[in-house]
């Protein structure tokens, strides 16, 4: 498991961050992720299987991310709050070490800037 001090600057990000290893064991949850998942056990989820937190369809997508090395990106809406979910592999050198999931709450009015 990852020591909290290793990711100290992640603690107060205004988004949820969860990191798991190649076997889907949760290694790290920042403060926001712990609060967002308090009803499911919060910090007690560290060390447990990420797959136990997802239905079969989502489990298949997570397996695909790990196998392909390509991210899974989508938006979700719960209780009137729209969120961007970004799931991607993290690497140790050339080898995929596991998955990272970022969940960012989006503002109601989200500007889109086209850059040239």
N, C-alpha and C positions, 0 to 999 in steps of 0.2 A: 504494500500500500504506500501511497505517496504521503509524505509528511506535509501537514498544512503549511508550515513555514516555507516550503518549496514554492508555493504558489501564492505567497502573501499578497501580491499586487492584484490578483484575481478576486480576492475576497469581497471587495466592495464595488465591483462592476455592477452597473444597472441592468444586468442580464443574468440568466441562469447558465451555469457552466457545469457540465458533468463529463468526467473522463473515465473510460473503462479500458481494460486490457484486451488482448486478443481472445480471451475466453469470456468476454463480456462481464467480468467482475468489476464492479464500480470501485475505482481507485480514489476518486476525488469528487467532491461537490462543493462549490463555493457557497457563501452565505445565502445568496438569493435562491439557489437551487434547493438548499436545505429548507428554507422558508416555503418555497413553492411546493415542495413535496412533504411538508410536515404531516399531512394526513395519512401519508403512506409510510411514515417512519422517520422522515427527515434524515438527520445525520446517521441514524442506524442503518440506512441503506448502503453506506460505504462498506465494501467487502461482500456485498450480496450480488446476485446475478441480475444484470440490467434487463435481460430477457423476461424475467419474472414481472417486470413493470410494464410490459407491452403485450398487446394481443398478437395472435399468430401472423396477421398481415404485416404488422409493423416489424415483427421479428425477422420476417423474410427480407424486408427492406434493409434492415441493419446488417444482416448477413451479406447482402449484395454489396453494401458499402465497403465492408471489410474485405470481401473477395475481389472486388473490382478496383478498389482504390479511388472510386469516384464518389463525390458527395451526394447526399440526398437533401434537397432544399425545398421547403414548402412553407405556406402560411397556414395558420390555424386561428380559429376564433372561438373563444370561451368567455361567457359572461360579458359579451360586448367588447372584449379586448382582443385586438388582432395581434398575432405574434408571428415572427419569422423564426422558423426552426431550421438550423443548419447542422447537419450531421456529416462528419467527415473523418477519414482516418488520420491518425498521427503516426509519425515515424520515429524509429530509433535507427539512425543511419539510413540504410536502404530498406530495412525491414519495417513493415507496418506493425506498430506496437499496440494499437487498439483504436478506439473511437473517441471522438470529442463531439459533444452535443451542446450547441449554443441556442438559447431561446431568448429572443429579443422582443420586448413589447414595442409595437409600432404606434406612433401617434395617429390620431384619427385622420388628420390631414397630413398626408405624407407627400412632400414635393418630389418631383422627378426632374433631375437636371440632366440635360443632354450635353455631353462633352464632345468636343471635336478634336 
